[in-house]
Amino acid sequence: MDYISQRLELDFRLSPAIDKWLPGETIYSLGCRQHTVAGNAKASDTCLQLFGHRLIGTAHDLPGRVGHFVRRTKGQFGNAESCIREHTILPYYLPFRSQRESANAVAAMSGESIGALKAQLGILATRFGAAHPLKACKRCVEQDEALHHVAYWHVEHQLPGVWICPWHSDMLWIAQDKWMGVDRFGWYLPTDTKLAPCTDADVRQPDLDVLKRLADSSVALWSLPSGFHFSPEKLGNLISSAMRERELSSDSGRIRLNAFSSAITEVTHTLVGIRELSSLPSSVDQARSQFTRIVSAPRSSPHPLKYQILILALFGTWESFLERHVAKDISATSVVYLSGKHASSDNTDKRAEFLSALAETKASMNSLAHKFDISVSTAMVWAASAGIASKRRPKILMLDVRKKLIRILRRGIGKKSVAKGFGISIQTITTTLRTEIGLHERWTQARFKRAQSEARNAWAETARNQSNPTSKSMRLLQPAVFAWLYRNDRAWLERFASQLGHAPKHNHANIDWDQRDIELAKAIKSAALDWYSRSNTHLTNARLCQLVPGFKSRLSKLDRLPLTRAVLSQIPQFKLEQCQESLKLW
């Protein structure tokens, strides 16, 4: 630990004012209170105290280095996972993700940096934005000051889709300094920053009702028990059943596009005035484009807000949906699905009609395939995806050979190796995986476990082969293994890294900063002379980074480069004659 970190490390026993969480408080809010109590002049000092870094940790939505926060506060606020799950918005995104993705997300926030977490959660790929504006309720501010003598940030207010206070039903206000990026690394309590309304339009009572239902669904989603994950199949079947009940789809599963799109816009048209929700459909055509793919053939899990809108349109309230989800087990032959790779949207209706006919008749797979103008193998794949086994008349794989093949595939062996071992084509392997109920999922899981085991063993072996292994040295030796573990097994990677040493730090005393300062200042003056001889426009730092090699990498070291700082301060008033005279005197 360096001198600054030692100097700023806290002993919270000496600070009783912030020895516990306030009800529903965010990690960022606790940092704001610490910044005020400690009387720190710089936001970076508070960040160093709490997170051991000058910047990482100031995020109000998904902060990083929570593990450092727990160690520096001696665990009195809970362990890293409890801090993340109870005092950040991360749990809102996890129920529609897998258990593995959830563990990786928690590990990312506990570790050195969240890295590409927002991209991995699919937040960056949506139109809702990844900034998560900092929000407050003015009545909550008054109430908190009366009860706790300080206004603070509530985690429920920060959730996507929450624009009305769950307790007071008042519209929320946005902290402009954080939202506009004026001081994105600052610590501001609700009373320290300018709060602006989230919309300029007057909100009518019907609109408030929709906003209230949306906010309640966001809070309920965030409040689901740790480890709860929606089953994509059950979720798809439940939505399929609700669409048929509301006559938004036919009994065969064909979506009635106009009725379905109108049901969506009844919910969304009142929400588009809010900036975060402005990308929601305001017309039937937009609703058809955005939401039909969710209930037909999506390629990935959409943003939870999309699911919430769909659920409110079909069930009215989140409570009604959850009651149905818990109480009713819909038949596996329902024809609307919400995950996995399915047929293209052009084949969705045909697929639905085929499965409906398969469930209602005793016709053979061959005759149904002929009736719907599809191949027999496609018919078997569609049936297997709905949990319906097909009778087989093998031409290539005899029964005993097929059983052996299935046993091998369940172990996660690659297609090429299996095909070579059995003397069959890869296409035959693919068909077997797709037409045997549950086999493709078992094979995929086994493949992941094999890859995980190989990556872990390779990483551990690399550490054993080094006398003083560090995360950085191992990453240089095994970049591909590191990349796989970082994306798919981050929790294990963080635990392994915590047992390693750290690369020795040095103060780069061998660098001649004076000489570097002289050379860089002269290069900047030369670039300025050339610029003003060709242009009358202002010379910016961004342009200087392009004109002067190495200048960009020195921006963080300007405290060691006084001559360079002096030149930069002169540039806004730099005249061509002054620049020329400077060079002569230099």
N, C-alpha and C positions, 0 to 999 in steps of 0.2 A: 504494500500500500504506500503511495507517495505521501510527501509531507502535507500537501494541501488536504488530501482525503483524511489523514490522521487528525489534522487540526479541525476539520469540519465534522468529524464523526460525532454522533449524538449519544448522550446518555439520557434516555427519556425519563429516568427516575428523577431527573432534575427539572423536568418540564411537565408537571401534573396537568397543565391545561389541555394537553393533547395526548393523554395516556389511553384513550379509547375512541372507538368509532362513534360518530353520531348516527342516529337511525337512518339507514339507507344511504349513507355517505359514500361518495366515490373516492378512489385513491387520490385522484387529482385534487379533490376538495380538501383532503387531509393535508396534502402538500401545501395548499394555499394557506391553511391555518398555521402550519409550521413556519411558513415564510413570514407571516405576520408576527407570530410570537417570538421568533428568533431575531427579528429586526434586521434581516439580511438586506443589504443594499442591492445585491445582484440576484437575479433569478437562478443563475448558474450555481451560486453558493448553496441554495436550498436543494437544488437537484443533486449536487455532490453529497450533501448530508444524507439524503434519503436513498439515492440510487447509485452513488459512486461514479457518476458521469455528469458532465456539464449540461447535456441536452436530453439524453435518453431518459425518459421517465416523466417528462412534462406533458405527454399526450393525455388529453382528458377522456379519450374513448378507449383505446387499447394500448396502455402504457407498457413499455418493456422493462427488463431488469427487475421484475417483481421479487425474484429470489434475493437480489441484493437488498431490496427494501426490507424483506423479512429479517435478513441477517443484521442489518444496521439498526433495526428497531428491536432486536433481540427477541423476535417472535411474539411480542406482546399483542400484536394485532392479528395473529393467526398465521398459519402456514401460507405458502405461495398459492396453493390451489384454492384455499378458502377465500383469500383476498381477491383472486381473479374472479371466482364464481359469484361472490357476494357483493363485490364493489367495483365491477367493471361491466360493460355491456356485452362481453364475449358470449355468455350463456344464451343470449338471444339468437345467435347464429348457429348454435350447435345441434339442436334437436333434428334439423333436416340434414345433418352431416353424419358421417359414420363415426363409430367409436374411435377408430384409428386417427381420423382427422381431428377429432376433439382433443385427443391426447397430445397430438403434435401442436395444436394451437395453444394449449395450456403450457407446454414446454417452451414454445417460442416466447411467450410473454414472461415466463420465469427466467429465461436465459439472458444472454448479453444484449439481444436486440430482437424485435419482432420480425425483422427481415421482410420477406414477401408474404407475410401472414394475410394481409388484406386481399392480395391477389389469390392466394390459396383458398380463401373463404368465398371467392367469387364476387367480392364487393367491388373491385375495380372494373369488372366487366359489365356492371349495371349502369343505368342512367340515374340512379338515385344519389350518386356521389359517395365518396369515401371520407369526407371531412367530418361528418357527424357534428353538426353545430351544437355548441354549448348552450343549454336552455335552462330557464328558471321560471317559476311561478311567483308573481309578486305577492300573492297572499301567503304562500309558503315562506317567502323571505321575511315578511312581517311576523309570522307565527314562530319561525325559528329564532328570530331575534328575541322574541318575548320568552320563549321556553329555554333556549340554549345560549342566549346572549351573543349569538353569531349566526349570520345567514350562511348557508352552505349549499353545495351542489348535490342534488338527489340523483341516484343512479336511474331511477324510474323515469325521470324527466329526459334523460339522455338517450333513451332507446329510440331506434328508428320507428317512425310511425306515431310517436307520442308527441302531439302538438296541443294537447289539452290536458290540464292537470288531472290525474286520476282521482284526486281527493276533492278538489274545489271546482272542477269542470270549467276553469278559466283558461283562456288561451295562453300559451307559454310565450316567453320573450327570449330573444337571442342575444348572447354576449358578442357584441360587434367586434371587439378587438381580436377575439379568437376566430370568429367566423371570417372576417376580412383578411386575416393573416397579418395584422398590424404588429402584433407581438405574440407570435404563435408559441413561444417558449416561456411566456410569462405566467405568473401565478396570480389569479384574480378571483376573489370571492364575489358573489353576486352584487355586493354593495360597492365593489371597487371598480366596476366596469360599466360602460354604457349599455343598457338593455334596450333593444329595439323590437318592435312587434314583428311577428313572423309573417304577417301578410298585411297589405295595405287595404284590402277589401273588407267590407263589413261582413261578419259571419252571421248567417241566419240560424234560427233554432234547428231546422232540419239538418243543416250542415254540422252544427255542433253535435247532434245525435250521432251522425256518421263518424265524426272525429272521436267521439267518446268511445264508440264501439271498437274503432281501430286502435285507440290507445289501450283499452282494456285487453285487447288481444295481444298487443306487444308485451304488456306487463305479464300476462299469463304465460306467454311463450318463454319469456326470460325466467319466470318463476318455476318452470317445470323441474322435477327432481334431477339432481346430478346423475348423468348416465342414461337419461331417457332419450331415446331416438325413435322417430317415427319409422314404421315399416313402410317402405315405398309401395309395396304390393297392396297392403291393407289400406293405405291412404288412397291409392288409386281406385281401389274397389269401392271405398266409401264415397268418394267424389262421384264416381260413375253412378252409384245407386241414387245419390241425391239429385243428379242431373236428370235421371229418368223420372224421379218422383215429381220434379218441378217441370217436367215435359220440355226440358232443354235438350234432350236427346231421345231418340227413338228406342224401342225395346231392343233393337239389334245393336244399339250403341252409336248410331249415326248422330253426330252433333247437329242440332238445329241452329245454324250459325247466327241468324238474325236474333232469335230469342235469347241465345246464350250471350251474345255481344251486348244486347240491351240490358240484360241483368247485370253485367259487369259495369256498364256506364252508369247505371243507377247508383252505384256505390262510388265510382271514381270521379264523376263530373263535379262533385262538391269539393274534391281534394286538390285539384290541379292549381288552385290559387296559391298554395304553399310551395315555396321554392324546392324543398326536398322532394315533393310529390308531383312536381310539374310535368314529369315524364309519363305519368299515368294517362291512360287514354281518356280523351274528352269527347270522342265520337265513337259510333258503332264500328266504323271501319278500323280505327286504331285498336279498339278492344278485340276485334277479330284477329288482327295481326299479332297482338301481344299475348293473348291468353289462350287461343286455340291450340297453339303448339304445346302449352303446358299440359293440357289434358289429352293430347294425341300422341306426339312422339318427340319429347324433349331430348336434347343431347346432354344436358347437365342440369344440376339442381338450380332452380331460379332463386332469386333473392327472396328471403322469407316474407317481405312485404307483398310479393306477388301471390304467395300462398294465402296470406291473410286476406287480401282482397277477394280471392276466389272463395275462401271459406265464408266470408261475410255475405257474399252474393248468393251462396247456396244454402247456408244454414242460419243466416241472420246474425247470430252471435257466436263468439268463440266457445262459450259454455255449452251451447247446443251441439256444436261440432264435437267437442271433447267427450260429451256424454255418449254420443253415437259411436265415437272411436273406441271408447272403453267397453261399451255394452254390446255392440253388435259386430259379429264376425261375418262379413259379407262373403258370398260364394266366390270361390276362386275362378269361376268362369266369367266374371265381369270383364268387360272389354275395353275399359279405359285404363291406361297405365301411366305412371308418373316417373318411371326411371328405367334405365337400361337402354340398349340400342334396339330400336324397333324398326319396322318398315317405314319407308318414307311417307310423308303426309298424303301423297297420292294414293297409297295403298291402305290407309287407315280404315276407310269405310269398308273396303272389301274384306279386310282382316276381321273387322267387327262382325260383319254379316256371316263370314265363314265360321267364326267361333260360336255365334248364336245358332247356326244350323247344326253344327257339330254337337252342341249341348241338347238340342231339341229332337234330333233324329238319330236313327241307328245306321245311317248310311256309312258305307266304307270310306276310308280315307281317299282311295283311288277315285271313287265316283264324285266325292265332294271336290277334289282337286280339279277334275274335269269340268264340273259344273261352274266353278269360279275361275276357270281358265288360269290355273296356277300349277306349278310342278308338284309332284307328290312330296318331294323333300321339303318344299316351302310349306306345304300343308302340315307336315309333321313338326316342323320348327314352330309354327304358330300354335299348334296344339300343345307342344311341350312347354311353351312359354306361359300357357294358361293352366298348366298342371294336369294335362290330359295325356295319358299314355296311348301310344299307337301300336296296333298289331303289325308285326313285321313278317316279311317273306324274304329272308336274306338271300342276296346273290353273291356278295363278296365275303361278308363277315358271318361265319357260322356261329351258332349260339355259344359254343365253348370259347371260340376265339374272341367273340364280342365281350364275354365276361372278363376274360383276361385283359383285354384292351381297356375296359372301364376301370379295372383295378389299377392298372398302370397310370391312367390319366388322373385318377383321384390322388395320386402321389405328386402331381404337378410336373410331370416330365414334359419337356418341350415337344411340340408337334413333329419337328423334323426327326428327332431321335426316335420317337414312337413309330413314325411312318417307316423309317429305315429298319427298325427292329422287327416289325410285323410284315414288311414287304408290301405295304399298301400306300396309297397316295395321301398327301396332306389334306386334300379335299374330303376324303373319306373320314379322316380324323375330325375335321371341322364339322362335318355332318353329324357324326356321332356325338360330339360335344353339344350340338344345338338341339338334337332330337331326343336325348336322354334326359329325363326330368331331373333338374338340379345338378347335373354333371358339370356344366360349364361354370357354375358358381363355385362348386367344390374344387374344380381344377384351377380356377383363378385364385382362390384362397390359398391353395397349396403352392402355387407358383410364387405368390407373394411371400409365404413363409420360407420357401427355399431361398429366394433372393435376399430376404432379410437375414437369414442365417449366414449366407455367404458373405454379405456385406459386413455383418458384425464380426465374423471370424477374421476377415481380411483386415479390418480396422484394428482389432485386438492384436493380430499378428504383427502389424506394422509398429504398434507401440512396443511390443516385446523386443523387436529387433533394433530399437533405439536405446541408447544409454540414458538419455534425458529427453523423453518424448514430450512434445507440446502440441496443442491443437493446430498451431500454425505450421509446424514442421511436418506433421502427419498429413495435413491438407495438401501441402506441396508435393508429397510423395504419392498420395492416393486421391487425386482430385475427383475422379469418377465415383469412387466409393463414398467420399464425403458428400458429394452432390446427392447421391441416392439416399443416404441416411438423413441428410438435412431435409429433404422433401418428404420422406416417407416414415422415418423413425426418429424424429427429432428428440423425443423424450429420452430415449436410450442414449442418443448422442450427447445430450446435455449431461446426463448422469456420468457417462464415461469421461467427459471433459473435466468434470468437477474433481476427478481422482488424479488428473494429470498436473504436472507443474506448469508454470507460466514462463514464457520467454523472458530472459533477463532484460531489464530496462536500463537504458543509459541516457545521458543528457546530451549526447552528440557534441561533446566538448571539443572534438577534433575538427569541427566545422569552423572555418574562419568567417564569422558573420559580418565582420567589418568589411572585408573584401567583397563578400557577396552583396552587401548593401550598396557599396560604391558602384559595382558593375550593374546591378539592377536599376539603380537610380539613373545612371547614364543611359542605359538602354531605353528607359521610359522617356527620358528627355529627347532622345534621338527619334523615337517613334512619334512623339508629340510634334516635333519639328516637321517631320515628313507629312504627318496628318494635316496640320494647319497650312502647309504649302499646297496641298491638293484640295482641301475642303474647308468650308466655313462653318460646318456643323460641329456641335459639341462632341468632345472625345470622352467616351464613357469607359468605365472599368471593364465592361464586357468586351468593348472593342480592343482595349489594351491587352486583354487576355489573348486575343487573336494575333495582335501585332508583336507582342513581346514573349518569346518562348520562355517558359518556366514561371511567368508572372502569376498564373492562376494557382499554381501549387504553393506560392509564397504568401498568398493572401491571409492564410491563417497564422503566419509568422511575422506580421507587420510590427508587433511589439518589439522585435529584435532588429528591425530595419528602419531606424529613425530618418535617414536620408531619403529613403523611398517614400515614407509617409509624408515628408515635407514636400516632395515633388508632387505627390498625388493631391495634396491640399491646394497646390497652386494651379492645377489643371483647369478648374472651372473658369478662372480668369486669365488663362494662359493666352497671350498674344504672340503672334509670329515673331515680332521684333524682340520681345522679352525672352522667348525661347532661344533665339539665335544668340542674344547677348549672354544668356546663361551658359551656353555651350562654350563660348569664347573664354568666359571667366573660369569655367571648369578646368 
